[in-house]
């Protein structure tokens, strides 16, 4: 009897080790569309304003859209190391009304950013083709804005870069459509510390926001 119990225990341990070893080989790579919040700042009033010189750099938030690539490497049967990187952008163009003074031109606003995130996920299999993941991460984000007056003056003002460090958490899922590819989506929240400097003016603040993404995921390994 003791020999049978010992053999059964060794078989169970061997199976667990084999499952863990196989899980280490599993990797996921996703390409996603993203939506989030850009935290920016501008000198106020803008440089070139004849009414007053710039005296401060107030912060503001604006929506942004973009793309990101995300990679998971399984570190066990239910845990994964995760890293992602992406870019964000937004654009707006305003045309003057028919009642605007003569010579008034279009006004164009653009913003762009980039980010990198490192974190860990608990990844749980739901059946044979789906995975739920959730976990924390640390993100570095940097972005700036540009203002262009398309009238005769042609004035253009581009801000310096805002830097933001954030601690966040997210939850999402990977639904495999084929053996090696599927659809992925996630939502998250974060709180961070942002800072901005320009011509001696300095602004710091603690922004918080929600974000989300949707795209394709590819599975490699076992």
C-alpha positions as CSV (number, residue, x, y, z in Angstrom):
1,X,0.0,0.0,0.0
2,X,2.8,2.4,0.9
3,X,4.5,1.7,-2.4
4,X,1.2,2.5,-4.3
5,X,0.7,5.8,-2.4
6,X,4.4,6.7,-3.0
7,X,4.0,5.9,-6.7
8,X,0.7,7.9,-6.9
9,X,2.4,10.9,-5.2
10,X,5.4,10.8,-7.5
11,X,3.1,10.6,-10.5
12,X,1.1,13.6,-9.3
13,X,4.3,15.6,-8.6
14,X,5.7,14.7,-12.0
15,X,2.4,15.8,-13.7
16,X,2.5,19.1,-11.8
17,X,6.1,19.8,-12.8
18,X,5.3,18.9,-16.4
19,X,2.3,21.2,-16.5
20,X,4.4,24.0,-15.0
21,X,7.2,23.4,-17.4
22,X,4.8,23.5,-20.4
23,X,3.2,26.7,-19.1
24,X,6.6,28.4,-19.2
25,X,6.6,27.9,-22.9
26,X,3.3,29.7,-23.5
27,X,3.5,33.3,-24.8
28,X,1.0,35.8,-26.1
29,X,1.6,38.8,-28.3
30,X,-1.2,41.4,-28.9
31,X,-1.7,44.4,-31.3
32,X,-4.4,46.7,-30.0
33,X,-6.3,50.0,-30.6
34,X,-6.3,52.1,-27.5
35,X,-8.2,54.9,-25.8
36,X,-7.0,56.9,-22.8
37,X,-6.2,60.3,-21.3
38,X,-3.3,62.6,-22.1
39,X,-2.2,64.8,-19.3
40,X,-0.7,68.0,-20.7
41,X,0.3,71.6,-19.8
42,X,0.8,74.9,-21.7
43,X,2.3,78.3,-20.9
44,X,-0.5,80.7,-20.2
45,X,-1.0,83.1,-21.9
46,X,0.5,81.5,-25.0
47,X,3.9,82.8,-26.2
48,X,3.3,85.6,-28.7
49,X,0.2,86.9,-27.0
50,X,0.6,90.7,-27.2
51,X,-1.7,91.2,-24.2
52,X,0.4,89.6,-21.5
53,X,3.6,87.5,-21.1
54,X,3.5,83.9,-20.2
55,X,3.4,83.6,-16.4
56,X,2.5,80.0,-15.6
57,X,2.0,76.5,-17.1
58,X,-1.5,75.2,-16.1
59,X,-2.2,71.5,-16.6
60,X,-5.1,70.0,-18.5
61,X,-6.4,66.6,-19.6
62,X,-7.5,65.5,-23.1
63,X,-8.7,62.2,-24.6
64,X,-6.3,60.4,-26.9
65,X,-6.4,57.4,-29.2
66,X,-3.6,55.2,-30.4
67,X,-2.0,51.8,-30.8
68,X,0.0,49.4,-28.6
69,X,1.8,46.1,-28.7
70,X,1.6,43.9,-25.6
71,X,3.6,40.7,-24.7
72,X,2.9,38.1,-22.0
73,X,5.3,35.5,-20.9
74,X,3.9,32.8,-18.7
75,X,5.9,32.3,-15.5
76,X,3.8,29.4,-14.2
77,X,0.5,27.8,-14.8
78,X,-1.5,31.0,-13.8
79,X,1.0,33.9,-13.7
80,X,2.6,36.0,-16.5
81,X,5.1,38.8,-16.8
82,X,3.7,41.5,-19.1
83,X,5.3,44.4,-21.0
84,X,3.6,46.8,-23.5
85,X,4.5,49.9,-25.4
86,X,2.4,52.3,-27.5
87,X,1.7,55.7,-29.0
88,X,-1.2,58.1,-28.7
89,X,-2.5,61.0,-30.6
90,X,-5.4,63.5,-31.1
91,X,-6.1,66.2,-33.7
92,X,-8.6,69.0,-34.0
93,X,-9.1,71.7,-36.7
94,X,-11.4,74.7,-36.2
95,X,-12.7,76.8,-39.1
96,X,-13.8,80.4,-38.5
97,X,-17.5,81.5,-38.6
98,X,-18.8,83.7,-41.3
99,X,-19.0,86.5,-38.8
100,X,-15.3,86.3,-37.9
101,X,-13.1,89.3,-38.7
102,X,-11.5,89.4,-42.1
103,X,-8.2,87.5,-42.2
104,X,-9.2,85.0,-39.5
105,X,-7.8,81.6,-40.5
106,X,-8.2,78.0,-39.4
107,X,-6.9,76.9,-36.0
108,X,-5.3,73.5,-35.6
109,X,-4.6,71.6,-32.4
110,X,-2.6,68.3,-32.3
111,X,-1.1,66.2,-29.5
112,X,1.1,63.0,-29.4
113,X,2.5,60.7,-26.8
114,X,4.3,57.5,-26.2
115,X,4.2,55.0,-23.2
116,X,5.7,51.9,-21.8
117,X,4.2,49.6,-19.1
118,X,5.6,46.7,-17.1
119,X,3.5,44.5,-14.9
120,X,2.3,41.1,-13.8
121,X,-0.9,39.3,-14.5
122,X,-2.9,36.4,-13.0
123,X,-4.0,34.6,-16.1
124,X,-6.8,32.0,-15.7
125,X,-8.0,29.7,-18.4
126,X,-11.7,29.5,-19.0
127,X,-12.4,26.4,-20.9
128,X,-10.0,25.5,-23.8
129,X,-10.1,28.8,-25.7
130,X,-10.4,31.7,-23.3
131,X,-8.3,33.4,-20.7
132,X,-9.1,36.0,-18.1
133,X,-6.2,38.2,-16.9
134,X,-5.9,40.9,-14.2
135,X,-3.0,42.5,-12.4
136,X,-1.0,45.7,-11.5
137,X,1.6,47.6,-13.5
138,X,3.8,50.6,-13.6
139,X,3.6,53.0,-16.6
140,X,5.8,55.7,-17.9
141,X,4.1,58.2,-20.3
142,X,5.4,61.3,-22.1
143,X,3.4,63.7,-24.4
144,X,3.1,67.2,-25.8
145,X,0.7,69.4,-27.7
146,X,1.0,71.8,-30.6
147,X,-1.2,74.9,-31.5
148,X,-1.1,76.4,-35.0
149,X,-2.8,79.6,-36.2
150,X,-3.5,79.2,-39.9
151,X,-4.3,82.9,-40.5
152,X,-1.8,85.4,-41.9
153,X,0.2,85.5,-38.7
154,X,1.0,81.7,-38.9
155,X,1.9,81.6,-35.2
156,X,2.8,78.2,-33.9
157,X,3.4,77.1,-30.3
158,X,4.6,73.6,-29.3
159,X,4.8,72.7,-25.7
160,X,7.5,70.8,-23.9
161,X,6.9,67.2,-22.9
162,X,4.9,66.3,-19.9
163,X,6.3,63.2,-18.0
164,X,3.9,61.0,-16.0
165,X,4.6,57.9,-13.8
166,X,1.5,55.9,-13.0
167,X,0.5,52.9,-10.9
168,X,-2.5,51.1,-12.3
169,X,-4.5,47.9,-12.5
170,X,-6.5,46.3,-15.3
171,X,-8.7,43.4,-16.1
172,X,-9.3,41.8,-19.5
173,X,-9.6,38.6,-21.5
174,X,-8.1,36.7,-24.5
175,X,-10.6,34.8,-26.6
176,X,-8.9,32.4,-29.0
177,X,-10.8,32.0,-32.3
178,X,-8.2,29.7,-33.9
179,X,-5.5,27.5,-32.4
180,X,-2.9,30.4,-32.4
181,X,-4.9,33.6,-32.7
182,X,-7.9,35.4,-31.2
183,X,-9.4,38.6,-29.9
184,X,-8.3,40.5,-26.8
185,X,-9.7,43.4,-24.8
186,X,-9.1,45.1,-21.5
187,X,-10.1,48.1,-19.3
188,X,-8.0,49.7,-16.5
189,X,-7.5,52.5,-14.1
190,X,-4.5,54.4,-12.9
191,X,-3.2,57.2,-10.7
192,X,0.0,58.9,-11.4
193,X,2.4,61.8,-10.8
194,X,2.9,64.3,-13.7
195,X,5.4,67.1,-14.1
196,X,6.1,69.9,-16.6
197,X,8.8,72.6,-17.1
198,X,9.1,75.4,-19.6
199,X,11.0,78.7,-19.4
200,X,11.3,78.5,-15.7
201,X,7.6,77.7,-15.1
202,X,7.0,74.3,-13.4
203,X,3.8,72.4,-12.8
204,X,3.2,69.1,-10.9
205,X,0.0,67.3,-10.3
206,X,-1.5,63.9,-9.5
207,X,-3.8,62.8,-12.4
208,X,-6.1,59.7,-12.5
209,X,-7.9,58.2,-15.5
210,X,-9.4,55.1,-17.1
211,X,-8.2,53.5,-20.3
212,X,-9.1,50.6,-22.5
213,X,-7.9,48.6,-25.6
214,X,-9.1,46.1,-28.1
215,X,-7.3,44.1,-30.7
216,X,-5.9,40.8,-31.9
217,X,-3.8,38.3,-29.8
218,X,-1.5,35.6,-31.0
219,X,-0.4,32.5,-28.9
220,X,3.0,30.9,-29.2
221,X,4.3,27.8,-27.6
222,X,2.3,25.2,-25.8
